[in-house]
Amino acid sequence: MSSGMTELAWFKSSYSGTQGDSCVEIAIAEQAVHVRDSKDLARPAFAVGREGWDEFVRFVAGD
């Protein structure tokens, strides 16, 4: 993980399981939304542009 990734403010999804089994975290940056699996920080996070993230959220919400 690059040093810039550690400076991001990560937030756990409200849909993540309370048992720690489904932990998705996001960090919102100026140009992108970063996504990672908080159970496996050795796995690299990925980033998606803000427009792509907005489309994803609308799709998941059923709009």
N, C-alpha and C positions, 0 to 999 in steps of 0.2 A: 504494500500500500504506500502510495506516495506521501510525502510529508504534508502536502496540502490537504489530503483526505483526513488527517488526524485533527486538523483545525476546524473542521465542520462541526456544527451543532446537530447531533443525531437525535431523532425522535422515534420512539417505538410506535408502530401502527396500533390504533385502537382495536383492530381486529386480531392482533396477535394473541395467541393462547395464554391463559393465566398460568399454565403449567410449564411455560418456558419451551414449548415444543414448536411453536410457529412464530418466530420472532423476526419480523421484518422491520427495518429501520430506514428512515429517509432523512436526508439533510438537504435543505433548500439553499441553493447558491444563486448568484445573480443570473447566470446563464443556463443552469441546469438543476435538475433534481437528482440527487445521488441516492442509490438504493443498495442496502447490504443485508446480509443474513447475520444477525447478531449472535447466533449460536456458533458461527464459523467465521471468525474474523480473519482467518488465514486466506479465505476465499476472497478474491478481489470484489470490490463494490463495482457497480456500473452506474453510468450517468445517462440521463435522457434530457433532451431539450425541454424547456418550459412548455412550449406548445404541445409537444408529444405527451408530456405528463398530463396536461389539461385534457387532451383527447382521451387518454387512458382512464382518468378519473370519471369523465362523463360516460364512457362506455361501461365501466364497472357500476356506476350509479343507475344505469339504465336510461339515461337521458338521450 
